[in-house]
Structure formats: C-alpha cells, structure tokens
C-alpha cells in the first residue's frame, strides 16, 4: 500500500515535546494506517500501525 508523502501528511506533535525537552513523537493518520515518528528526526524512520 502506498502512503502519501510526508509533506502531505498532517503530523501532530506530542504536547510533551519542547525544544529543550526529551525526545518525543509525532503522529499522522492515513486512511488505513497511523504513522509514528521521532519529532527530533522527522526524516528518519517511521513506525506504521494498522
């Protein structure tokens, strides 16, 4: 299954993320998947959940 490129996904950053704080996550939803990525490494790997 092909997902939209990152630029088209609406990523939502964890409310616990800060510029000075610990590493946190961002999530985005696609029609049949939920994607999770490291907010400090947005171009890095992603976890995809059904």
PyMOL Python script that loads the backbone (N, CA, C, O; Angstrom):
from pymol import cmd

cmd.read_pdbstr("""\
ATOM      1  N   UNK A   1       0.841  -1.182   0.000  1.00  0.00           N
ATOM      2  CA  UNK A   1       0.000   0.000   0.000  1.00  0.00           C
ATOM      3  C   UNK A   1       0.875   1.230   0.000  1.00  0.00           C
ATOM      4  O   UNK A   1       1.848   1.306   0.750  1.00  0.00           O
ATOM      5  N   UNK A   2       0.543   2.178  -0.822  1.00  0.00           N
ATOM      6  CA  UNK A   2       1.303   3.419  -0.913  1.00  0.00           C
ATOM      7  C   UNK A   2       0.656   4.480  -0.035  1.00  0.00           C
ATOM      8  O   UNK A   2      -0.559   4.674  -0.070  1.00  0.00           O
ATOM      9  N   UNK A   3       1.483   5.166   0.756  1.00  0.00           N
ATOM     10  CA  UNK A   3       1.002   6.263   1.590  1.00  0.00           C
ATOM     11  C   UNK A   3       1.421   7.588   0.991  1.00  0.00           C
ATOM     12  O   UNK A   3       2.367   7.656   0.206  1.00  0.00           O
ATOM     13  N   UNK A   4       0.711   8.642   1.364  1.00  0.00           N
ATOM     14  CA  UNK A   4       1.061   9.965   0.879  1.00  0.00           C
ATOM     15  C   UNK A   4       2.459  10.340   1.375  1.00  0.00           C
ATOM     16  O   UNK A   4       2.860   9.902   2.453  1.00  0.00           O
ATOM     17  N   UNK A   5       3.202  11.137   0.616  1.00  0.00           N
ATOM     18  CA  UNK A   5       4.498  11.607   1.097  1.00  0.00           C
ATOM     19  C   UNK A   5       4.348  12.419   2.381  1.00  0.00           C
ATOM     20  O   UNK A   5       3.282  12.976   2.643  1.00  0.00           O
ATOM     21  N   UNK A   6       5.408  12.490   3.180  1.00  0.00           N
ATOM     22  CA  UNK A   6       5.381  13.189   4.462  1.00  0.00           C
ATOM     23  C   UNK A   6       4.845  14.614   4.347  1.00  0.00           C
ATOM     24  O   UNK A   6       4.151  15.090   5.245  1.00  0.00           O
ATOM     25  N   UNK A   7       5.163  15.293   3.248  1.00  0.00           N
ATOM     26  CA  UNK A   7       4.731  16.676   3.080  1.00  0.00           C
ATOM     27  C   UNK A   7       3.208  16.786   3.052  1.00  0.00           C
ATOM     28  O   UNK A   7       2.663  17.832   3.402  1.00  0.00           O
ATOM     29  N   UNK A   8       2.516  15.728   2.642  1.00  0.00           N
ATOM     30  CA  UNK A   8       1.066  15.768   2.552  1.00  0.00           C
ATOM     31  C   UNK A   8       0.388  15.245   3.815  1.00  0.00           C
ATOM     32  O   UNK A   8      -0.814  15.445   3.989  1.00  0.00           O
ATOM     33  N   UNK A   9       1.123  14.589   4.688  1.00  0.00           N
ATOM     34  CA  UNK A   9       0.551  14.103   5.935  1.00  0.00           C
ATOM     35  C   UNK A   9       0.506  15.237   6.947  1.00  0.00           C
ATOM     36  O   UNK A   9       1.396  16.087   6.970  1.00  0.00           O
ATOM     37  N   UNK A  10      -0.505  15.254   7.768  1.00  0.00           N
ATOM     38  CA  UNK A  10      -0.580  16.249   8.835  1.00  0.00           C
ATOM     39  C   UNK A  10      -0.025  15.608  10.104  1.00  0.00           C
ATOM     40  O   UNK A  10      -0.692  14.796  10.745  1.00  0.00           O
ATOM     41  N   UNK A  11       1.197  15.980  10.454  1.00  0.00           N
ATOM     42  CA  UNK A  11       1.852  15.432  11.627  1.00  0.00           C
ATOM     43  C   UNK A  11       1.470  16.251  12.842  1.00  0.00           C
ATOM     44  O   UNK A  11       1.487  17.481  12.804  1.00  0.00           O
ATOM     45  N   UNK A  12       1.124  15.564  13.920  1.00  0.00           N
ATOM     46  CA  UNK A  12       0.731  16.211  15.177  1.00  0.00           C
ATOM     47  C   UNK A  12       1.781  15.858  16.218  1.00  0.00           C
ATOM     48  O   UNK A  12       2.007  14.686  16.519  1.00  0.00           O
ATOM     49  N   UNK A  13       2.424  16.892  16.767  1.00  0.00           N
ATOM     50  CA  UNK A  13       3.491  16.676  17.743  1.00  0.00           C
ATOM     51  C   UNK A  13       2.903  16.475  19.133  1.00  0.00           C
ATOM     52  O   UNK A  13       1.918  17.114  19.505  1.00  0.00           O
ATOM     53  N   UNK A  14       3.514  15.590  19.885  1.00  0.00           N
ATOM     54  CA  UNK A  14       3.096  15.338  21.262  1.00  0.00           C
ATOM     55  C   UNK A  14       3.122  16.630  22.059  1.00  0.00           C
ATOM     56  O   UNK A  14       4.015  17.457  21.871  1.00  0.00           O
ATOM     57  N   UNK A  15       2.162  16.810  22.937  1.00  0.00           N
ATOM     58  CA  UNK A  15       2.131  18.009  23.780  1.00  0.00           C
ATOM     59  C   UNK A  15       3.298  18.034  24.765  1.00  0.00           C
ATOM     60  O   UNK A  15       3.572  19.068  25.374  1.00  0.00           O
ATOM     61  N   UNK A  16       3.983  16.911  24.923  1.00  0.00           N
ATOM     62  CA  UNK A  16       5.145  16.841  25.806  1.00  0.00           C
ATOM     63  C   UNK A  16       6.428  17.265  25.098  1.00  0.00           C
ATOM     64  O   UNK A  16       7.464  17.400  25.748  1.00  0.00           O
ATOM     65  N   UNK A  17       6.386  17.479  23.783  1.00  0.00           N
ATOM     66  CA  UNK A  17       7.567  17.891  23.029  1.00  0.00           C
ATOM     67  C   UNK A  17       7.858  19.360  23.283  1.00  0.00           C
ATOM     68  O   UNK A  17       6.960  20.200  23.229  1.00  0.00           O
ATOM     69  N   UNK A  18       9.109  19.662  23.558  1.00  0.00           N
ATOM     70  CA  UNK A  18       9.579  21.039  23.673  1.00  0.00           C
ATOM     71  C   UNK A  18      10.938  21.123  23.003  1.00  0.00           C
ATOM     72  O   UNK A  18      11.548  20.095  22.709  1.00  0.00           O
ATOM     73  N   UNK A  19      11.416  22.325  22.761  1.00  0.00           N
ATOM     74  CA  UNK A  19      12.738  22.479  22.154  1.00  0.00           C
ATOM     75  C   UNK A  19      13.836  21.996  23.093  1.00  0.00           C
ATOM     76  O   UNK A  19      14.884  21.542  22.634  1.00  0.00           O
ATOM     77  N   UNK A  20      13.611  22.089  24.396  1.00  0.00           N
ATOM     78  CA  UNK A  20      14.620  21.701  25.383  1.00  0.00           C
ATOM     79  C   UNK A  20      14.338  20.354  26.027  1.00  0.00           C
ATOM     80  O   UNK A  20      15.181  19.833  26.758  1.00  0.00           O
ATOM     81  N   UNK A  21      13.186  19.788  25.774  1.00  0.00           N
ATOM     82  CA  UNK A  21      12.762  18.592  26.496  1.00  0.00           C
ATOM     83  C   UNK A  21      13.251  17.293  25.895  1.00  0.00           C
ATOM     84  O   UNK A  21      14.096  17.281  25.000  1.00  0.00           O
ATOM     85  N   UNK A  22      12.708  16.201  26.399  1.00  0.00           N
ATOM     86  CA  UNK A  22      13.105  14.875  25.929  1.00  0.00           C
ATOM     87  C   UNK A  22      12.612  14.618  24.506  1.00  0.00           C
ATOM     88  O   UNK A  22      11.750  15.330  23.992  1.00  0.00           O
ATOM     89  N   UNK A  23      13.169  13.604  23.895  1.00  0.00           N
ATOM     90  CA  UNK A  23      12.706  13.218  22.565  1.00  0.00           C
ATOM     91  C   UNK A  23      11.259  12.769  22.660  1.00  0.00           C
ATOM     92  O   UNK A  23      10.895  11.998  23.547  1.00  0.00           O
ATOM     93  N   UNK A  24      10.448  13.251  21.753  1.00  0.00           N
ATOM     94  CA  UNK A  24       9.035  12.894  21.749  1.00  0.00           C
ATOM     95  C   UNK A  24       8.627  12.424  20.365  1.00  0.00           C
ATOM     96  O   UNK A  24       9.460  12.286  19.470  1.00  0.00           O
ATOM     97  N   UNK A  25       7.369  12.188  20.206  1.00  0.00           N
ATOM     98  CA  UNK A  25       6.860  11.622  18.966  1.00  0.00           C
ATOM     99  C   UNK A  25       5.868  12.545  18.290  1.00  0.00           C
ATOM    100  O   UNK A  25       5.304  13.453  18.900  1.00  0.00           O
ATOM    101  N   UNK A  26       5.674  12.280  17.003  1.00  0.00           N
ATOM    102  CA  UNK A  26       4.624  12.905  16.221  1.00  0.00           C
ATOM    103  C   UNK A  26       3.820  11.769  15.602  1.00  0.00           C
ATOM    104  O   UNK A  26       4.362  10.701  15.315  1.00  0.00           O
ATOM    105  N   UNK A  27       2.547  11.998  15.402  1.00  0.00           N
ATOM    106  CA  UNK A  27       1.693  11.005  14.762  1.00  0.00           C
ATOM    107  C   UNK A  27       0.961  11.645  13.592  1.00  0.00           C
ATOM    108  O   UNK A  27       0.695  12.847  13.588  1.00  0.00           O
ATOM    109  N   UNK A  28       0.643  10.826  12.606  1.00  0.00           N
ATOM    110  CA  UNK A  28      -0.152  11.249  11.460  1.00  0.00           C
ATOM    111  C   UNK A  28      -1.089  10.107  11.118  1.00  0.00           C
ATOM    112  O   UNK A  28      -0.764   8.937  11.324  1.00  0.00           O
ATOM    113  N   UNK A  29      -2.247  10.454  10.596  1.00  0.00           N
ATOM    114  CA  UNK A  29      -3.190   9.416  10.201  1.00  0.00           C
ATOM    115  C   UNK A  29      -3.325   9.383   8.683  1.00  0.00           C
ATOM    116  O   UNK A  29      -3.319  10.418   8.016  1.00  0.00           O
ATOM    117  N   UNK A  30      -3.443   8.194   8.168  1.00  0.00           N
ATOM    118  CA  UNK A  30      -3.722   7.947   6.762  1.00  0.00           C
ATOM    119  C   UNK A  30      -5.008   7.121   6.756  1.00  0.00           C
ATOM    120  O   UNK A  30      -5.438   6.664   7.815  1.00  0.00           O
ATOM    121  N   UNK A  31      -5.623   6.921   5.617  1.00  0.00           N
ATOM    122  CA  UNK A  31      -6.913   6.222   5.603  1.00  0.00           C
ATOM    123  C   UNK A  31      -6.935   4.881   6.337  1.00  0.00           C
ATOM    124  O   UNK A  31      -7.924   4.560   6.996  1.00  0.00           O
ATOM    125  N   UNK A  32      -5.870   4.101   6.236  1.00  0.00           N
ATOM    126  CA  UNK A  32      -5.885   2.786   6.879  1.00  0.00           C
ATOM    127  C   UNK A  32      -4.707   2.569   7.817  1.00  0.00           C
ATOM    128  O   UNK A  32      -4.483   1.447   8.271  1.00  0.00           O
ATOM    129  N   UNK A  33      -3.957   3.614   8.115  1.00  0.00           N
ATOM    130  CA  UNK A  33      -2.757   3.474   8.939  1.00  0.00           C
ATOM    131  C   UNK A  33      -2.585   4.665   9.872  1.00  0.00           C
ATOM    132  O   UNK A  33      -3.126   5.745   9.635  1.00  0.00           O
ATOM    133  N   UNK A  34      -1.829   4.448  10.928  1.00  0.00           N
ATOM    134  CA  UNK A  34      -1.363   5.518  11.806  1.00  0.00           C
ATOM    135  C   UNK A  34       0.155   5.457  11.765  1.00  0.00           C
ATOM    136  O   UNK A  34       0.741   4.390  11.948  1.00  0.00           O
ATOM    137  N   UNK A  35       0.791   6.590  11.526  1.00  0.00           N
ATOM    138  CA  UNK A  35       2.242   6.648  11.433  1.00  0.00           C
ATOM    139  C   UNK A  35       2.790   7.372  12.656  1.00  0.00           C
ATOM    140  O   UNK A  35       2.187   8.322  13.155  1.00  0.00           O
ATOM    141  N   UNK A  36       3.934   6.911  13.127  1.00  0.00           N
ATOM    142  CA  UNK A  36       4.592   7.494  14.295  1.00  0.00           C
ATOM    143  C   UNK A  36       6.042   7.750  13.925  1.00  0.00           C
ATOM    144  O   UNK A  36       6.686   6.903  13.305  1.00  0.00           O
ATOM    145  N   UNK A  37       6.566   8.925  14.304  1.00  0.00           N
ATOM    146  CA  UNK A  37       7.971   9.232  14.042  1.00  0.00           C
ATOM    147  C   UNK A  37       8.552  10.042  15.194  1.00  0.00           C
ATOM    148  O   UNK A  37       7.817  10.593  16.014  1.00  0.00           O
ATOM    149  N   UNK A  38       9.864  10.106  15.245  1.00  0.00           N
ATOM    150  CA  UNK A  38      10.592  10.881  16.243  1.00  0.00           C
ATOM    151  C   UNK A  38      10.489  12.354  15.855  1.00  0.00           C
ATOM    152  O   UNK A  38      10.855  12.725  14.740  1.00  0.00           O
ATOM    153  N   UNK A  39       9.999  13.186  16.753  1.00  0.00           N
ATOM    154  CA  UNK A  39       9.816  14.597  16.419  1.00  0.00           C
ATOM    155  C   UNK A  39      11.137  15.324  16.186  1.00  0.00           C
ATOM    156  O   UNK A  39      11.156  16.361  15.524  1.00  0.00           O
ATOM    157  N   UNK A  40      12.227  14.805  16.711  1.00  0.00           N
ATOM    158  CA  UNK A  40      13.526  15.451  16.516  1.00  0.00           C
ATOM    159  C   UNK A  40      14.248  14.919  15.271  1.00  0.00           C
ATOM    160  O   UNK A  40      15.313  15.423  14.912  1.00  0.00           O
ATOM    161  N   UNK A  41      13.677  13.910  14.615  1.00  0.00           N
ATOM    162  CA  UNK A  41      14.251  13.343  13.399  1.00  0.00           C
ATOM    163  C   UNK A  41      13.124  13.062  12.402  1.00  0.00           C
ATOM    164  O   UNK A  41      12.860  11.903  12.081  1.00  0.00           O
ATOM    165  N   UNK A  42      12.455  14.114  11.908  1.00  0.00           N
ATOM    166  CA  UNK A  42      11.276  13.906  11.066  1.00  0.00           C
ATOM    167  C   UNK A  42      11.545  13.192   9.751  1.00  0.00           C
ATOM    168  O   UNK A  42      10.623  12.632   9.159  1.00  0.00           O
ATOM    169  N   UNK A  43      12.782  13.199   9.282  1.00  0.00           N
ATOM    170  CA  UNK A  43      13.101  12.499   8.033  1.00  0.00           C
ATOM    171  C   UNK A  43      13.588  11.082   8.279  1.00  0.00           C
ATOM    172  O   UNK A  43      13.919  10.370   7.331  1.00  0.00           O
ATOM    173  N   UNK A  44      13.638  10.664   9.532  1.00  0.00           N
ATOM    174  CA  UNK A  44      14.111   9.330   9.891  1.00  0.00           C
ATOM    175  C   UNK A  44      13.025   8.286   9.693  1.00  0.00           C
ATOM    176  O   UNK A  44      12.002   8.547   9.060  1.00  0.00           O
ATOM    177  N   UNK A  45      13.261   7.097  10.243  1.00  0.00           N
ATOM    178  CA  UNK A  45      12.302   6.004  10.072  1.00  0.00           C
ATOM    179  C   UNK A  45      10.980   6.281  10.777  1.00  0.00           C
ATOM    180  O   UNK A  45      10.902   7.081  11.710  1.00  0.00           O
ATOM    181  N   UNK A  46       9.951   5.597  10.305  1.00  0.00           N
ATOM    182  CA  UNK A  46       8.612   5.719  10.886  1.00  0.00           C
ATOM    183  C   UNK A  46       8.077   4.350  11.237  1.00  0.00           C
ATOM    184  O   UNK A  46       8.397   3.351  10.594  1.00  0.00           O
ATOM    185  N   UNK A  47       7.269   4.326  12.254  1.00  0.00           N
ATOM    186  CA  UNK A  47       6.531   3.123  12.632  1.00  0.00           C
ATOM    187  C   UNK A  47       5.137   3.265  12.030  1.00  0.00           C
ATOM    188  O   UNK A  47       4.482   4.291  12.211  1.00  0.00           O
ATOM    189  N   UNK A  48       4.685   2.243  11.320  1.00  0.00           N
ATOM    190  CA  UNK A  48       3.360   2.268  10.704  1.00  0.00           C
ATOM    191  C   UNK A  48       2.493   1.209  11.363  1.00  0.00           C
ATOM    192  O   UNK A  48       2.861   0.036  11.422  1.00  0.00           O
ATOM    193  N   UNK A  49       1.342   1.633  11.856  1.00  0.00           N
ATOM    194  CA  UNK A  49       0.412   0.736  12.549  1.00  0.00           C
ATOM    195  C   UNK A  49      -0.897   0.640  11.763  1.00  0.00           C
ATOM    196  O   UNK A  49      -1.377   1.622  11.197  1.00  0.00           O
ATOM    197  N   UNK A  50      -1.454  -0.560  11.745  1.00  0.00           N
ATOM    198  CA  UNK A  50      -2.736  -0.774  11.047  1.00  0.00           C
ATOM    199  C   UNK A  50      -3.872  -0.218  11.874  1.00  0.00           C
ATOM    200  O   UNK A  50      -5.030  -0.297  11.464  1.00  0.00           O
TER     201      UNK A  50
END
""", "prot")
cmd.dss("prot")
cmd.show_as("cartoon", "prot")
cmd.util.cbc("prot")
cmd.orient("prot")
